Amino acid sequence: MTGALDGIRVLDLSRVLAGPWCGQLLADLGAEVVKVERPGVGDDTRQWGPHWLRNADGSPGTESSYYLAANRGKQSITIDLGSSEGQNIVRGLAADSDVVLENFKVGDLARKGLGYEDLKVLNSGLIYASITGFGQTGPRAAEPGYDYLAQALSGVMSVTGSADGPPTRAGIAISDLSTGMYATVAVLAALFRRSVTGRGQYIDVALLDSQTAMLANQATSFLIGGVAPGRTGEWHPSLVPYQSFDASDGSFIIAVGNDRQFATLCQTINRPDLIDDERFVINAARVAHRELLVAELNAALVQKPKQHWLTVLPAAGVPSASVNTVADVFDEPQLQHRGGRIDLPHTTAGTAPGVANPIKMSETPIEYRNAPPLLGEHTDEVLLKRLGYDAARIEALRADGII
């Protein structure tokens, strides 16, 4: 079956997470993605363990779990971008690509003759996406950017964690991942626009910008109310009850999103008297009397075990859930039904596990071509098929350390 982006060629010059995340999503959607890596070293995340995928014979492998998370469906080619011949290879690949992804420091590729202005001369339809920490302009544009910095500077750490605890980094690289998603949206929009005009364009996406945009209601709450929100990790600042509660044998969460669900909750826990209490009857009142209500609910919920509530509350229509560990997630029946885990053929390991793309499409479903590639696994194939290099020329490039 043909993917939604079948026929689209992507040249992925990025590494670590934000750029590769975008490239992987485009590959999942059917694009042909060639990942350019440094000879002998590769993407930085190849060395970011634990853990590493083991070979089929049980011996240690070279692909880290971090690298495996963001590079499936791609071909890996190694090129020394510091050499003139290596730069010529990139120009040749860009000339018949639709998209270039890169996350070098501002100006680095332009100094090598590989910036957007250089490559669009070869390919006027090229879409060129630059992903950096701070963007291409502004007082911090030249600085290296990392997810941790973006989480701190954007304010997301100030609203993450317990109210009486320190600012907390999210447990995933949310700034990198959100930037990769924004970059993907921009690339898809640019591809659509090119179908109308025939012209490519330049895309500038930054971690700080993306993470600030992801503040969503927390940002608008400040912009409207003038009060900076604080950390409310245990509960929701705008909804009550929307937090964890104690059962007799552990904790679980309840997420009541409207007054009807609140009434159902009260009936189910045998506290119908709370439904018409003026302190709790509507959400705004519940927010104002949060501590009083939570104490009343906890007194009822602690009387029975967690599994009792996780059975009767969802059955009644009250959103609730256990707080799963990552190990629990892959035992979750709903995720198993939806195919949340995938196992793809891998050159040395036999198979490599991964997490499925969550997009479900009726006409162009996600198809997985291959597991994340070994370093330089497709160098010869790409140079032969895309650029027409013969075996002698490829071997000479390898002997010179260019590939």
Summary of the structure (lengths in Angstrom):
residues: 403
radius of gyration: 25.3
end to end distance: 33.6
largest distance: 84.3
contacts: 1270
relative contact order: 0.14
helix: 40%
strand: 16%
